[in-house]
Amino acid sequence: MKIFAATRNSKHKLMLWLIYSCGLRRSEVTNIKLTDLDTERSILQIREGKGNVDRMVPIPQKVWEKIRAYTGSYRPHTFLFEGQSGGKYSVESVYSVFKQSLRRAGIKKDVGVHCLRHSYATHLHESGLDIRYIQELLGHKSTRTTEIYTHVSRRNLFAIRSPIEDMDIE
C-alpha cells in the first residue's frame, strides 16, 4: 500500500496496480495492447507470456475504473502503456518507476518489481485460493513452480482446524 501511495503519476500507478492485481511480469504489463482488454468480461488477455504461455486474468473493477480514467486522459494508440514518443513502454522504465516509488515510500529493502507478482500470489494463497488456480493465473506450466507460495504463506497454517474437532467422539 505504501508503494502505491508513493506513486504520484497516474500512468505509473496504474502500471503497478496491474502488476499486483493481475500477477503480471514487467514484460507482460508493457506488452498489453488495447485489444487485449475485454471490458465486457473484465478480463485481460496475456499473449506470449514467459514460455510463450497465453492466459487470461480477471481485472478487478477498481482497476477498470483506473484504466478508463487513464485511457480517457492519455489516449494510447496501440499499447496500453506507451512511451513519450509512442511505441510500447520499456521494461527498464517500469523498473525505474518501481524503484522511485520504493524510495518515496521509505522502503529500504532491495526488491524488484517482481515482488508485486509474488505478493499477489501469496495474498491469494493466504486467502484460501487453491494453488492450481494460482498456477493458472500466473501462467506456470507446473504446480511445482507455484508451490513456492505455499512455503512463503504460513499465516493460516496454525489456524487449521483438525477434522477430529467435528467428530462426536470421546
Secondary structure by P-SEA (a helix, b strand, c coil): cccccccccaaaaaaaaaaaaccccaaaaaacccccccccccbbbbccccccccbbbbbcaaaaaaaaaaaaacccccccccccccccccaaaaaaaaaaaaaaaccccccccaaaaaaaaaaaaaacccaaaaaaaaccccccccaaaaaacccccccccccccccccc
